[in-house]
Amino acid sequence: TREQLLRVHEAGYLDDLERIVPDNGYRRIDLDTLMNPKTLTAAYFAAGAAVMGVDLVLRGQVKNAFCSVRPPGHHATTDTAMGFCFFNNVAVATRVLRQRYSLERVLIVDWDLHHGNGTQEIFEASPDVLFVSSHQIPLYPGTGYPEETGCGNVLNLPLAPGDGSAEFRAAWSKHGLPAVKRFRPDLIVV
């Protein structure tokens, strides 16, 4: 819902997206991000799926949930669509359900070729959310360096081009898993 999206995204941003939906064809938001007449509807459903999936887990109706949605979300900031992303689905689900269920600590794990810059930006001042991201550097969007630590709640585990499973597991074994264990999350959102 719009109310749920407003937990993360600015009202003016939502209004602007609604205003620029094309009647037909495509509208370019940035070099990577295009919008067609159905994109915003799909984006609402994608964010809603994330909220519903986590809600079903927290209600005990399912053990876990996997939401295969498009458009994705981790590049969307509070006021900018970018990198194919319009709404930050994980951030919306986290904010909505933390309040609904009074969760103290939420872990967001982001592993992707690209850094989840939008998710990091949204939560970098929130000590009750730990954001751990594994991604390749250098690469779009040019963020996700180890020295980006937020308020002590951001852990970036960048991998070099060509790194494989061994390097990924080593980064998580040495840095990621110990941080998760110290944080003791009530919920993990990937």
Contacts in CASP RR format, 6 or more apart in sequence:
PFRMAT RR
TARGET T0000
AUTHOR 0000-0000-0000
METHOD contacts of the structure
MODEL  1
TREQLLRVHEAGYLDDLERIVPDNGYRRIDLDTLMNPKTLTAAYFAAGAA
VMGVDLVLRGQVKNAFCSVRPPGHHATTDTAMGFCFFNNVAVATRVLRQR
YSLERVLIVDWDLHHGNGTQEIFEASPDVLFVSSHQIPLYPGTGYPEETG
CGNVLNLPLAPGDGSAEFRAAWSKHGLPAVKRFRPDLIVV
2 14 0 8 1.000
4 47 0 8 1.000
4 48 0 8 1.000
4 51 0 8 1.000
4 92 0 8 1.000
4 96 0 8 1.000
5 14 0 8 1.000
5 44 0 8 1.000
5 47 0 8 1.000
5 87 0 8 1.000
5 92 0 8 1.000
6 14 0 8 1.000
7 92 0 8 1.000
7 95 0 8 1.000
7 96 0 8 1.000
7 99 0 8 1.000
8 78 0 8 1.000
8 87 0 8 1.000
8 88 0 8 1.000
8 91 0 8 1.000
8 92 0 8 1.000
8 95 0 8 1.000
8 122 0 8 1.000
9 76 0 8 1.000
9 78 0 8 1.000
9 79 0 8 1.000
9 87 0 8 1.000
9 88 0 8 1.000
9 92 0 8 1.000
10 78 0 8 1.000
10 79 0 8 1.000
12 79 0 8 1.000
13 78 0 8 1.000
13 79 0 8 1.000
13 80 0 8 1.000
17 35 0 8 1.000
17 40 0 8 1.000
17 81 0 8 1.000
17 86 0 8 1.000
18 40 0 8 1.000
20 27 0 8 1.000
20 35 0 8 1.000
21 27 0 8 1.000
21 35 0 8 1.000
21 37 0 8 1.000
21 39 0 8 1.000
21 40 0 8 1.000
22 35 0 8 1.000
22 36 0 8 1.000
22 37 0 8 1.000
23 37 0 8 1.000
24 37 0 8 1.000
25 36 0 8 1.000
25 37 0 8 1.000
26 34 0 8 1.000
26 35 0 8 1.000
26 36 0 8 1.000
27 34 0 8 1.000
27 35 0 8 1.000
27 36 0 8 1.000
28 34 0 8 1.000
28 35 0 8 1.000
29 35 0 8 1.000
29 81 0 8 1.000
29 82 0 8 1.000
30 81 0 8 1.000
30 82 0 8 1.000
30 83 0 8 1.000
32 82 0 8 1.000
32 83 0 8 1.000
32 84 0 8 1.000
32 140 0 8 1.000
33 81 0 8 1.000
33 82 0 8 1.000
33 83 0 8 1.000
33 84 0 8 1.000
33 85 0 8 1.000
33 86 0 8 1.000
35 81 0 8 1.000
35 86 0 8 1.000
39 71 0 8 1.000
39 86 0 8 1.000
40 86 0 8 1.000
42 70 0 8 1.000
42 71 0 8 1.000
43 71 0 8 1.000
43 86 0 8 1.000
43 87 0 8 1.000
44 87 0 8 1.000
45 69 0 8 1.000
46 67 0 8 1.000
46 69 0 8 1.000
46 70 0 8 1.000
46 71 0 8 1.000
46 72 0 8 1.000
46 73 0 8 1.000
46 87 0 8 1.000
46 89 0 8 1.000
47 87 0 8 1.000
47 89 0 8 1.000
47 92 0 8 1.000
47 93 0 8 1.000
48 89 0 8 1.000
48 92 0 8 1.000
48 93 0 8 1.000
49 67 0 8 1.000
49 69 0 8 1.000
49 89 0 8 1.000
50 67 0 8 1.000
50 69 0 8 1.000
50 89 0 8 1.000
50 90 0 8 1.000
50 92 0 8 1.000
50 93 0 8 1.000
50 189 0 8 1.000
51 92 0 8 1.000
51 93 0 8 1.000
51 96 0 8 1.000
51 97 0 8 1.000
52 65 0 8 1.000
52 67 0 8 1.000
53 62 0 8 1.000
53 65 0 8 1.000
53 67 0 8 1.000
53 93 0 8 1.000
54 65 0 8 1.000
54 93 0 8 1.000
54 94 0 8 1.000
54 97 0 8 1.000
54 187 0 8 1.000
54 189 0 8 1.000
55 97 0 8 1.000
55 100 0 8 1.000
56 62 0 8 1.000
56 65 0 8 1.000
57 63 0 8 1.000
57 64 0 8 1.000
57 65 0 8 1.000
57 187 0 8 1.000
58 97 0 8 1.000
58 100 0 8 1.000
58 101 0 8 1.000
58 187 0 8 1.000
67 89 0 8 1.000
69 89 0 8 1.000
71 84 0 8 1.000
71 85 0 8 1.000
71 86 0 8 1.000
71 87 0 8 1.000
72 84 0 8 1.000
72 85 0 8 1.000
72 89 0 8 1.000
73 84 0 8 1.000
73 85 0 8 1.000
73 86 0 8 1.000
73 87 0 8 1.000
73 88 0 8 1.000
73 89 0 8 1.000
73 90 0 8 1.000
73 119 0 8 1.000
74 85 0 8 1.000
74 88 0 8 1.000
74 90 0 8 1.000
74 110 0 8 1.000
74 112 0 8 1.000
74 114 0 8 1.000
74 116 0 8 1.000
74 117 0 8 1.000
74 118 0 8 1.000
74 119 0 8 1.000
75 82 0 8 1.000
75 83 0 8 1.000
75 84 0 8 1.000
75 85 0 8 1.000
75 114 0 8 1.000
75 116 0 8 1.000
75 117 0 8 1.000
75 118 0 8 1.000
75 141 0 8 1.000
76 82 0 8 1.000
76 85 0 8 1.000
76 86 0 8 1.000
76 87 0 8 1.000
76 88 0 8 1.000
76 118 0 8 1.000
77 88 0 8 1.000
77 117 0 8 1.000
77 118 0 8 1.000
77 121 0 8 1.000
77 122 0 8 1.000
78 121 0 8 1.000
78 122 0 8 1.000
82 141 0 8 1.000
83 114 0 8 1.000
83 140 0 8 1.000
83 141 0 8 1.000
85 118 0 8 1.000
88 118 0 8 1.000
88 119 0 8 1.000
88 122 0 8 1.000
90 108 0 8 1.000
90 110 0 8 1.000
90 119 0 8 1.000
90 189 0 8 1.000
90 190 0 8 1.000
91 108 0 8 1.000
91 118 0 8 1.000
91 119 0 8 1.000
91 122 0 8 1.000
91 123 0 8 1.000
93 189 0 8 1.000
94 106 0 8 1.000
94 108 0 8 1.000
94 123 0 8 1.000
94 129 0 8 1.000
94 187 0 8 1.000
94 189 0 8 1.000
97 103 0 8 1.000
97 187 0 8 1.000
98 106 0 8 1.000
98 128 0 8 1.000
98 129 0 8 1.000
98 187 0 8 1.000
103 186 0 8 1.000
103 187 0 8 1.000
104 128 0 8 1.000
104 186 0 8 1.000
105 128 0 8 1.000
105 129 0 8 1.000
105 130 0 8 1.000
105 183 0 8 1.000
105 184 0 8 1.000
105 185 0 8 1.000
105 186 0 8 1.000
105 187 0 8 1.000
106 128 0 8 1.000
106 129 0 8 1.000
106 130 0 8 1.000
106 185 0 8 1.000
106 186 0 8 1.000
106 187 0 8 1.000
106 188 0 8 1.000
106 189 0 8 1.000
107 129 0 8 1.000
107 130 0 8 1.000
107 132 0 8 1.000
107 180 0 8 1.000
107 183 0 8 1.000
107 185 0 8 1.000
107 187 0 8 1.000
107 188 0 8 1.000
107 189 0 8 1.000
108 119 0 8 1.000
108 123 0 8 1.000
108 129 0 8 1.000
108 130 0 8 1.000
108 131 0 8 1.000
108 132 0 8 1.000
108 188 0 8 1.000
108 189 0 8 1.000
108 190 0 8 1.000
109 132 0 8 1.000
109 133 0 8 1.000
109 188 0 8 1.000
109 189 0 8 1.000
109 190 0 8 1.000
110 116 0 8 1.000
110 119 0 8 1.000
110 131 0 8 1.000
110 132 0 8 1.000
110 133 0 8 1.000
110 134 0 8 1.000
110 135 0 8 1.000
110 190 0 8 1.000
111 133 0 8 1.000
111 134 0 8 1.000
111 135 0 8 1.000
111 168 0 8 1.000
111 190 0 8 1.000
112 133 0 8 1.000
112 134 0 8 1.000
112 135 0 8 1.000
113 135 0 8 1.000
113 136 0 8 1.000
113 139 0 8 1.000
114 135 0 8 1.000
114 136 0 8 1.000
114 139 0 8 1.000
114 140 0 8 1.000
114 141 0 8 1.000
115 133 0 8 1.000
115 135 0 8 1.000
115 137 0 8 1.000
115 139 0 8 1.000
115 141 0 8 1.000
115 142 0 8 1.000
115 143 0 8 1.000
115 144 0 8 1.000
115 156 0 8 1.000
115 158 0 8 1.000
116 133 0 8 1.000
116 135 0 8 1.000
116 141 0 8 1.000
116 143 0 8 1.000
116 144 0 8 1.000
117 141 0 8 1.000
117 142 0 8 1.000
117 143 0 8 1.000
117 144 0 8 1.000
119 131 0 8 1.000
119 133 0 8 1.000
120 131 0 8 1.000
120 133 0 8 1.000
120 143 0 8 1.000
120 144 0 8 1.000
120 148 0 8 1.000
120 150 0 8 1.000
120 154 0 8 1.000
120 156 0 8 1.000
123 129 0 8 1.000
123 131 0 8 1.000
123 153 0 8 1.000
123 154 0 8 1.000
124 131 0 8 1.000
124 148 0 8 1.000
124 150 0 8 1.000
124 151 0 8 1.000
124 153 0 8 1.000
124 154 0 8 1.000
125 150 0 8 1.000
125 151 0 8 1.000
126 151 0 8 1.000
126 153 0 8 1.000
127 151 0 8 1.000
127 152 0 8 1.000
127 153 0 8 1.000
128 153 0 8 1.000
129 153 0 8 1.000
130 153 0 8 1.000
130 154 0 8 1.000
130 155 0 8 1.000
130 179 0 8 1.000
130 180 0 8 1.000
130 183 0 8 1.000
130 185 0 8 1.000
131 153 0 8 1.000
131 154 0 8 1.000
131 155 0 8 1.000
132 155 0 8 1.000
132 156 0 8 1.000
132 157 0 8 1.000
132 176 0 8 1.000
132 179 0 8 1.000
132 180 0 8 1.000
133 144 0 8 1.000
133 154 0 8 1.000
133 155 0 8 1.000
133 156 0 8 1.000
133 157 0 8 1.000
134 157 0 8 1.000
134 158 0 8 1.000
134 159 0 8 1.000
134 168 0 8 1.000
134 171 0 8 1.000
134 172 0 8 1.000
135 144 0 8 1.000
135 156 0 8 1.000
135 157 0 8 1.000
135 158 0 8 1.000
135 159 0 8 1.000
136 158 0 8 1.000
136 159 0 8 1.000
136 160 0 8 1.000
136 161 0 8 1.000
136 163 0 8 1.000
137 144 0 8 1.000
137 145 0 8 1.000
137 158 0 8 1.000
137 159 0 8 1.000
137 160 0 8 1.000
138 161 0 8 1.000
139 161 0 8 1.000
144 156 0 8 1.000
144 158 0 8 1.000
145 156 0 8 1.000
145 158 0 8 1.000
146 156 0 8 1.000
146 157 0 8 1.000
146 158 0 8 1.000
148 154 0 8 1.000
148 156 0 8 1.000
149 155 0 8 1.000
155 175 0 8 1.000
155 176 0 8 1.000
155 179 0 8 1.000
157 171 0 8 1.000
157 172 0 8 1.000
157 175 0 8 1.000
157 176 0 8 1.000
159 167 0 8 1.000
159 168 0 8 1.000
159 171 0 8 1.000
160 167 0 8 1.000
END
